Amino acid sequence: MKRPQSEMNFNKDFLTIEEAAAYCGVSVSHFTRERAEYRLGALFFMGKKLFRKSDLQAAIEKKSF
């Protein structure tokens, strides 16, 4: 079951793909489709794909006007 964005914990350094998409304000499918354009690499740890929150924030700031 998917957790609402309001219940997600963004106070950690690494986010799952669901959390990363929510942090960026997009759906998981959109995040997956567009992450290469933003050069967002993933780390794999214990079978989970994780994204650095600092990389996500940098990508958001880079694309902001």
N, CA, C and O atoms as a DFTB+ gen file, in Angstrom:
260 C
 N C O
     1  1       0.826      -1.186       0.000
     2  2       0.000       0.000       0.000
     3  2       0.873       1.253       0.000
     4  3       1.843       1.346       0.752
     5  1       0.524       2.194      -0.834
     6  2       1.294       3.414      -0.992
     7  2       1.002       4.394       0.143
     8  3      -0.156       4.644       0.477
     9  1       2.064       4.945       0.731
    10  2       1.883       5.935       1.788
    11  2       1.620       7.306       1.171
    12  3       2.207       7.640       0.142
    13  1       0.743       8.108       1.787
    14  2       0.541       9.473       1.306
    15  2       1.815      10.282       1.482
    16  3       2.604      10.011       2.387
    17  1       2.019      11.266       0.627
    18  2       3.228      12.080       0.698
    19  2       3.380      12.719       2.069
    20  3       4.504      12.880       2.546
    21  1       2.292      13.081       2.707
    22  2       2.360      13.725       4.014
    23  2       2.960      12.811       5.080
    24  3       3.441      13.298       6.103
    25  1       2.940      11.499       4.862
    26  2       3.490      10.548       5.825
    27  2       4.912      10.122       5.490
    28  3       5.527       9.391       6.265
    29  1       5.447      10.557       4.360
    30  2       6.792      10.149       3.967
    31  2       7.829      10.914       4.781
    32  3       7.640      12.082       5.124
    33  1       8.921      10.231       5.080
    34  2       9.995      10.804       5.866
    35  2      11.081      11.310       4.930
    36  3      11.844      10.523       4.370
    37  1      11.148      12.628       4.763
    38  2      12.175      13.216       3.914
    39  2      13.381      13.663       4.732
    40  3      14.265      14.341       4.209
    41  1      13.427      13.292       6.011
    42  2      14.522      13.694       6.889
    43  2      15.646      12.672       6.895
    44  3      16.271      12.443       7.930
    45  1      15.905      12.065       5.768
    46  2      17.006      11.115       5.667
    47  2      17.792      11.420       4.397
    48  3      17.300      12.111       3.505
    49  1      19.000      10.908       4.321
    50  2      19.898      11.245       3.213
    51  2      19.604      10.478       1.935
    52  3      19.877      10.976       0.843
    53  1      19.056       9.283       2.048
    54  2      18.774       8.446       0.889
    55  2      17.287       8.124       0.841
    56  3      16.684       7.796       1.863
    57  1      16.695       8.219      -0.351
    58  2      15.267       8.007      -0.524
    59  2      15.011       6.875      -1.508
    60  3      15.753       6.691      -2.473
    61  1      13.953       6.125      -1.249
    62  2      13.533       5.098      -2.213
    63  2      12.972       5.805      -3.443
    64  3      12.780       7.021      -3.432
    65  1      12.710       5.046      -4.497
    66  2      12.205       5.669      -5.718
    67  2      10.843       6.327      -5.485
    68  3      10.564       7.381      -6.056
    69  1       9.996       5.719      -4.655
    70  2       8.693       6.311      -4.343
    71  2       8.862       7.620      -3.582
    72  3       8.181       8.606      -3.865
    73  1       9.776       7.623      -2.611
    74  2      10.035       8.831      -1.839
    75  2      10.692       9.905      -2.698
    76  3      10.364      11.085      -2.575
    77  1      11.623       9.500      -3.570
    78  2      12.301      10.452      -4.448
    79  2      11.303      11.124      -5.392
    80  3      11.364      12.336      -5.599
    81  1      10.402      10.357      -5.952
    82  2       9.388      10.920      -6.845
    83  2       8.504      11.901      -6.083
    84  3       8.218      12.994      -6.572
    85  1       8.070      11.509      -4.882
    86  2       7.235      12.394      -4.068
    87  2       7.993      13.664      -3.689
    88  3       7.420      14.754      -3.697
    89  1       9.271      13.531      -3.359
    90  2      10.101      14.685      -3.008
    91  2      10.175      15.673      -4.170
    92  3      10.182      16.888      -3.973
    93  1      10.230      15.125      -5.385
    94  2      10.292      15.964      -6.592
    95  2       8.908      16.419      -7.051
    96  3       8.794      17.274      -7.930
    97  1       7.873      15.859      -6.466
    98  2       6.516      16.264      -6.808
    99  2       5.981      15.664      -8.091
   100  3       5.127      16.257      -8.750
   101  1       6.485      14.478      -8.455
   102  2       6.035      13.812      -9.674
   103  2       5.679      12.358      -9.351
   104  3       5.970      11.857      -8.265
   105  1       5.048      11.697     -10.315
   106  2       4.714      10.287     -10.135
   107  2       5.969       9.430     -10.297
   108  3       6.974       9.882     -10.845
   109  1       5.899       8.209      -9.822
   110  2       7.029       7.285      -9.955
   111  2       7.328       7.026     -11.428
   112  3       8.492       6.981     -11.825
   113  1       6.292       6.857     -12.236
   114  2       6.524       6.590     -13.668
   115  2       7.184       7.788     -14.344
   116  3       8.065       7.607     -15.185
   117  1       6.780       9.000     -13.998
   118  2       7.407      10.192     -14.577
   119  2       8.859      10.310     -14.113
   120  3       9.748      10.613     -14.908
   121  1       9.093      10.068     -12.824
   122  2      10.449      10.124     -12.274
   123  2      11.348       9.123     -12.986
   124  3      12.468       9.457     -13.374
   125  1      10.865       7.901     -13.159
   126  2      11.636       6.852     -13.827
   127  2      11.967       7.244     -15.264
   128  3      13.089       7.045     -15.729
   129  1      10.994       7.792     -15.951
   130  2      11.159       8.169     -17.350
   131  2      12.147       9.327     -17.518
   132  3      12.908       9.348     -18.486
   133  1      12.145      10.283     -16.600
   134  2      12.927      11.507     -16.754
   135  2      14.251      11.540     -15.996
   136  3      15.034      12.471     -16.186
   137  1      14.523      10.561     -15.148
   138  2      15.706      10.674     -14.290
   139  2      17.027      10.690     -15.054
   140  3      17.999      11.280     -14.582
   141  1      17.083      10.060     -16.216
   142  2      18.317      10.081     -17.007
   143  2      18.635      11.496     -17.496
   144  3      19.797      11.899     -17.543
   145  1      17.594      12.240     -17.857
   146  2      17.795      13.622     -18.321
   147  2      18.444      14.474     -17.234
   148  3      19.244      15.362     -17.530
   149  1      18.103      14.205     -15.992
   150  2      18.640      14.968     -14.868
   151  2      19.895      14.326     -14.283
   152  3      20.450      14.807     -13.296
   153  1      20.330      13.238     -14.904
   154  2      21.531      12.509     -14.482
   155  2      21.465      12.093     -13.013
   156  3      22.410      12.287     -12.249
   157  1      20.337      11.525     -12.649
   158  2      20.141      11.050     -11.285
   159  2      20.454       9.561     -11.215
   160  3      19.642       8.718     -11.597
   161  1      21.625       9.264     -10.729
   162  2      22.024       7.878     -10.582
   163  2      21.471       7.289      -9.302
   164  3      21.171       8.009      -8.350
   165  1      21.342       5.997      -9.290
   166  2      20.821       5.296      -8.117
   167  2      21.923       4.458      -7.479
   168  3      22.853       4.004      -8.146
   169  1      21.793       4.272      -6.193
   170  2      22.638       3.355      -5.453
   171  2      21.793       2.128      -5.143
   172  3      20.593       2.244      -4.897
   173  1      22.400       0.982      -5.156
   174  2      21.679      -0.239      -4.822
   175  2      22.208      -0.759      -3.502
   176  3      23.403      -1.012      -3.354
   177  1      21.309      -0.917      -2.545
   178  2      21.697      -1.398      -1.217
   179  2      20.628      -2.344      -0.708
   180  3      19.464      -1.971      -0.566
   181  1      21.033      -3.559      -0.438
   182  2      20.139      -4.588       0.100
   183  2      18.870      -4.734      -0.739
   184  3      17.765      -4.850      -0.209
   185  1      19.055      -4.727      -2.043
   186  2      17.937      -4.949      -2.954
   187  2      17.055      -3.748      -3.205
   188  3      16.021      -3.871      -3.862
   189  1      17.440      -2.587      -2.698
   190  2      16.653      -1.371      -2.903
   191  2      17.426      -0.374      -3.741
   192  3      18.643      -0.243      -3.617
   193  1      16.704       0.322      -4.592
   194  2      17.269       1.403      -5.397
   195  2      17.071       2.685      -4.597
   196  3      15.942       3.061      -4.282
   197  1      18.178       3.354      -4.269
   198  2      18.134       4.549      -3.436
   199  2      18.725       5.745      -4.169
   200  3      19.637       5.606      -4.984
   201  1      18.189       6.919      -3.862
   202  2      18.645       8.166      -4.466
   203  2      19.063       9.126      -3.367
   204  3      18.402       9.233      -2.334
   205  1      20.182       9.831      -3.604
   206  2      20.643      10.820      -2.631
   207  2      19.712      12.032      -2.673
   208  3      19.437      12.586      -3.737
   209  1      19.246      12.422      -1.519
   210  2      18.366      13.589      -1.455
   211  2      19.107      14.836      -1.931
   212  3      18.501      15.702      -2.562
   213  1      20.385      14.944      -1.645
   214  2      21.162      16.114      -2.074
   215  2      21.247      16.187      -3.605
   216  3      21.250      17.282      -4.167
   217  1      21.316      15.031      -4.287
   218  2      21.310      15.023      -5.760
   219  2      19.967      15.489      -6.300
   220  3      19.908      16.221      -7.288
   221  1      18.896      15.068      -5.653
   222  2      17.560      15.495      -6.076
   223  2      17.408      16.996      -5.902
   224  3      16.901      17.678      -6.793
   225  1      17.843      17.515      -4.763
   226  2      17.733      18.953      -4.505
   227  2      18.564      19.750      -5.498
   228  3      18.122      20.798      -5.968
   229  1      19.754      19.274      -5.823
   230  2      20.606      19.960      -6.802
   231  2      19.951      19.985      -8.181
   232  3      20.018      20.994      -8.882
   233  1      19.319      18.883      -8.570
   234  2      18.633      18.829      -9.865
   235  2      17.456      19.795      -9.884
   236  3      17.215      20.454     -10.895
   237  1      16.729      19.884      -8.792
   238  2      15.591      20.805      -8.713
   239  2      16.093      22.246      -8.819
   240  3      15.521      23.047      -9.559
   241  1      17.137      22.573      -8.099
   242  2      17.661      23.934      -8.122
   243  2      18.267      24.297      -9.476
   244  3      18.176      25.445      -9.911
   245  1      18.880      23.328     -10.135
   246  2      19.488      23.573     -11.443
   247  2      18.426      23.899     -12.491
   248  3      18.664      24.726     -13.371
   249  1      17.270      23.265     -12.407
   250  2      16.201      23.464     -13.384
   251  2      15.278      24.625     -13.017
   252  3      14.401      24.984     -13.802
   253  1      15.460      25.213     -11.842
   254  2      14.587      26.325     -11.430
   255  2      14.988      27.600     -12.161
   256  3      16.149      27.802     -12.515
   257  1      14.013      28.433     -12.370
   258  2      14.258      29.705     -13.049
   259  2      14.391      30.814     -12.033
   260  3      14.600      31.969     -12.404
